Amino acid sequence: MKTPEEIHATLRQLMSEMFELAPEDINLNANLNKDLDIDSIDAVDLMVRLRNIVGKRINPEDFKNARTIQDVVDVIYRINEA
């Protein structure tokens, strides 16, 4: 997962499996809570799975501020760049 597009594709696959969401619903503008019904517990589970995939620590504050799929992609992209 190096490019934002690769991160989005991985995120789409992961969220589809974890939360039984339709992949087409996991677009960059989708709101995690309102559109995808991802609550705080789900977000923690997602963060743990993403940390295992990227192999780096994810700052909970960065993830806590994520509201859309684009926000999550940006957080993971910044972590990969660090």
PEZI-V535291 format. One record per pair of residues at least 12 apart in sequence whose ideal C-beta (glycine too) atoms are under 10 Angstrom apart, sorted by the first residue. I is the first residue (numbers start at 1). J is the second residue. D is the distance in Angstrom with one decimal. If there is no record, write none. Layout:
BEGIN
I:J:D ; I:J:D
END
This chain:
BEGIN
1:50:9.2 ; 1:53:6.9 ; 1:54:6.6 ; 1:73:9.6 ; 1:76:6.8 ; 1:77:8.6 ; 1:79:9.8 ; 1:80:6.6 ; 2:77:8.7 ; 2:80:6.4 ; 2:81:9.3 ; 3:73:9.8 ; 3:77:8.1 ; 3:80:9.3 ; 4:28:8.8 ; 4:70:8.6 ; 4:73:5.3 ; 4:74:7.7 ; 4:76:8.7 ; 4:77:5.4 ; 4:80:9.8 ; 5:73:8.9 ; 6:73:9.6 ; 6:76:9.8 ; 6:77:9.5 ; 6:80:9.6 ; 7:50:9.2 ; 7:53:9.6 ; 7:54:8.9 ; 7:69:9.8 ; 7:72:8.2 ; 7:73:4.9 ; 7:74:8.9 ; 7:75:9.3 ; 7:76:4.9 ; 7:77:5.9 ; 7:79:9.7 ; 7:80:7.7 ; 8:26:8.1 ; 8:27:8.6 ; 8:28:6.6 ; 8:69:7.0 ; 8:70:8.4 ; 8:72:8.9 ; 8:73:5.3 ; 8:76:9.3 ; 8:77:9.7 ; 9:23:9.4 ; 9:26:9.8 ; 10:50:8.5 ; 10:53:6.7 ; 10:54:9.3 ; 10:73:9.5 ; 10:76:8.4 ; 11:26:6.8 ; 11:28:9.7 ; 11:46:8.5 ; 11:49:9.9 ; 11:50:7.7 ; 11:53:9.4 ; 11:69:6.6 ; 11:72:6.2 ; 11:73:6.5 ; 11:76:7.5 ; 12:24:8.8 ; 12:25:9.1 ; 12:26:4.4 ; 12:27:8.5 ; 12:28:9.9 ; 12:30:10.0 ; 12:69:8.1 ; 13:26:8.9 ; 14:26:9.2 ; 14:46:7.3 ; 14:49:6.0 ; 14:50:7.4 ; 14:53:7.5 ; 15:30:9.5 ; 15:32:9.3 ; 15:36:7.3 ; 15:38:7.9 ; 15:42:9.1 ; 15:46:6.9 ; 15:49:9.3 ; 15:69:8.3 ; 15:72:9.1 ; 17:49:9.4 ; 18:38:9.5 ; 18:42:7.7 ; 18:45:6.7 ; 18:46:6.7 ; 18:49:6.8 ; 19:36:7.2 ; 19:37:7.9 ; 19:38:6.8 ; 19:42:6.4 ; 19:45:8.9 ; 19:46:8.2 ; 21:35:9.6 ; 21:36:6.0 ; 21:37:8.5 ; 21:38:8.8 ; 22:36:9.9 ; 25:69:9.6 ; 26:69:6.0 ; 26:72:9.9 ; 27:68:9.2 ; 27:69:6.5 ; 27:70:8.9 ; 28:68:6.9 ; 28:69:5.2 ; 28:70:4.3 ; 28:71:9.3 ; 28:72:9.5 ; 28:73:6.9 ; 28:74:9.9 ; 29:68:6.1 ; 29:69:7.3 ; 29:70:6.8 ; 30:67:9.9 ; 30:68:6.3 ; 30:69:5.0 ; 30:70:8.7 ; 30:72:10.0 ; 31:67:6.0 ; 31:68:5.6 ; 31:69:8.5 ; 31:71:9.5 ; 32:46:8.8 ; 32:66:6.7 ; 32:67:6.3 ; 32:68:6.7 ; 32:69:7.2 ; 32:71:8.0 ; 32:72:7.4 ; 33:67:7.5 ; 33:68:9.8 ; 34:67:8.9 ; 34:68:9.7 ; 35:68:8.5 ; 35:69:8.9 ; 36:68:9.5 ; 36:69:8.0 ; 38:66:9.8 ; 38:69:9.8 ; 38:72:9.7 ; 40:64:8.5 ; 43:60:9.5 ; 43:63:6.7 ; 43:64:7.8 ; 43:66:7.8 ; 43:72:9.1 ; 44:60:8.3 ; 44:63:8.5 ; 44:64:9.7 ; 46:58:9.8 ; 46:63:8.2 ; 46:66:9.6 ; 46:72:7.9 ; 47:59:9.6 ; 47:60:7.1 ; 47:62:9.5 ; 47:63:5.0 ; 47:64:9.2 ; 47:66:9.3 ; 47:72:9.1 ; 47:75:9.2 ; 50:63:8.4 ; 50:72:7.9 ; 50:75:8.7 ; 50:76:6.3 ; 50:79:8.8 ; 51:63:9.6 ; 51:76:9.8 ; 51:79:9.0 ; 53:76:8.6 ; 54:76:6.2 ; 54:79:5.9 ; 54:80:6.3 ; 55:79:9.5 ; 55:80:9.6 ; 56:76:9.2 ; 56:79:5.2 ; 56:80:7.6 ; 56:82:7.4 ; 57:79:8.0 ; 57:82:9.9 ; 58:72:9.8 ; 58:75:6.9 ; 58:76:7.7 ; 58:78:9.9 ; 58:79:6.2 ; 59:75:8.1 ; 59:78:9.5 ; 59:79:8.3 ; 62:74:8.9 ; 62:75:4.8 ; 62:76:9.6 ; 62:78:7.7 ; 62:79:8.2 ; 63:75:6.0 ; 63:76:9.4
END
